[in-house]
Amino acid sequence: MSSSTDLAALLCSRLCHDMLSPVGALSNGLELLRDERDAEMRSRCMELLEQSARISADKLKFFRLAYGAAGGFGETVPTDEPRALVEALVGGNGRIALAWAVAEETLPKAAVKVLLNLAAIGIDALPRGGELQVGAERRDGATEIAVMAAGAKVAFDQATGHALDGSLPAEELSGRTAPAHLIRLIAEEHGGGLQYALTDGALVMGAVLPDA
């Protein structure tokens, strides 16, 4: 098993990788705006800057709750918070429809972390678009989570699957697989587990986290 410092470093690498594009777009947009004199083009630059700033803020909010301590919340999190975060990621993609099926008003913080990371894996698995279905409910003393990514092309890295089921060797962990490894550890710490199934048209992932 990798050390906690190794995992933290890999998660930081993943965060930096995902933030590089929108932050780079901000930098490029500012350079263009500085030299541009045409009013229409300056207006277009401002639109691109606003879009990049919104995407950057949405991703940082997502990472704060999906990876971080999320100190602004207690032991449970209102479910409208993760819904807004997933909607923002899906909206930034533009090719994925979200079907949200979480009736609970709140979920344990650990379950929210698992839900968010499974949703992110599902979004990554739909490079050509499709539908992301996210469901969760609390029953019989546990939180059950189900995420399905369905589309014409489902691209799923098997290393991520091995990180989810615990069969990925520690030395093969990377920034790409670190989030899956993180939520597997979270599930195990709570006496639960993760599972996934892959077909030609869908990736289905599930988790069960018993209440503490």
Residue pairs with C-beta under 8 A, 6 or more apart in sequence:
1 170
2 10
2 170
2 173
2 181
6 170
6 173
7 173
7 178
7 181
7 182
7 185
10 173
10 174
10 175
10 178
10 181
11 67
11 175
11 178
11 179
11 182
13 175
13 178
14 175
14 176
14 178
14 179
15 63
15 67
17 175
18 59
18 63
19 56
19 59
19 60
22 52
22 53
22 55
22 56
22 59
23 52
23 56
25 48
25 52
26 49
26 52
26 53
26 56
29 45
29 48
29 49
29 52
30 49
32 41
32 45
33 42
33 45
33 46
33 49
36 42
36 45
55 92
58 85
58 88
58 89
58 92
59 89
61 85
61 88
62 85
62 88
62 89
62 116
62 120
64 70
65 73
65 77
65 81
65 82
65 85
65 112
65 113
65 116
66 85
66 113
66 116
66 117
66 120
66 179
67 113
67 179
67 182
70 77
70 109
73 81
73 109
74 109
75 108
75 109
76 106
76 107
76 108
76 109
77 106
77 107
77 108
77 109
77 112
78 105
78 106
79 102
79 104
79 105
79 106
79 107
79 112
79 136
81 112
82 102
82 107
82 112
82 115
82 116
82 119
83 100
83 102
85 116
86 98
86 100
86 116
86 119
86 132
86 134
87 98
87 100
89 119
89 120
89 123
90 96
90 97
90 98
90 123
90 132
93 123
93 126
93 129
94 129
95 126
95 128
95 129
95 130
96 123
96 126
96 129
96 130
96 131
96 132
96 151
97 130
97 131
97 132
98 131
98 132
98 134
99 131
99 132
99 133
99 134
100 134
101 133
101 134
101 135
101 136
102 134
102 135
102 136
102 137
103 137
104 136
104 137
104 138
107 115
107 136
107 138
107 143
108 143
108 209
108 211
108 212
110 186
110 189
110 190
110 209
111 136
111 143
111 145
111 207
111 209
113 182
113 183
113 186
114 145
114 183
114 186
114 187
114 194
114 207
114 209
115 134
115 136
115 145
115 147
115 207
117 179
117 180
117 182
117 183
118 134
118 145
118 147
118 183
118 205
118 207
119 132
119 134
119 147
120 179
121 147
121 149
121 156
121 160
121 179
121 180
121 203
121 205
122 132
122 134
122 147
122 148
122 149
122 203
122 205
123 132
123 149
124 155
125 149
125 154
125 155
125 156
125 203
126 132
126 149
126 151
126 153
126 154
126 155
127 153
127 155
128 151
128 152
128 153
129 151
129 152
130 149
130 150
130 151
130 152
130 154
131 148
131 149
131 150
131 151
132 147
132 148
132 149
133 146
133 147
133 148
133 149
133 150
134 146
134 147
135 145
135 146
135 147
136 143
136 144
136 145
136 146
137 143
137 144
138 144
138 211
141 210
141 211
142 192
142 208
142 209
142 210
142 211
143 208
143 209
143 211
144 206
144 207
144 208
145 206
145 207
145 208
145 209
146 204
146 205
146 206
147 204
147 205
147 206
148 202
148 203
148 204
148 205
149 202
149 203
150 201
150 202
150 203
151 201
151 202
152 201
154 198
154 199
154 200
154 201
154 202
154 203
156 198
156 203
157 176
157 177
159 168
159 172
159 174
159 176
159 177
160 176
160 177
160 180
161 180
161 196
161 198
162 168
162 177
163 173
163 177
163 178
163 180
163 181
163 184
164 180
164 183
164 184
164 194
164 195
164 196
164 205
165 184
165 194
165 195
165 196
166 184
168 177
168 181
173 181
183 194
183 207
184 193
184 194
186 209
187 193
187 194
187 207
187 208
187 209
190 209
190 210
190 212
191 209
191 210
192 207
192 208
192 209
192 210
193 207
193 208
194 205
194 206
194 207
195 205
195 206
195 207
196 203
196 204
196 205
196 206
197 203
197 204
198 204
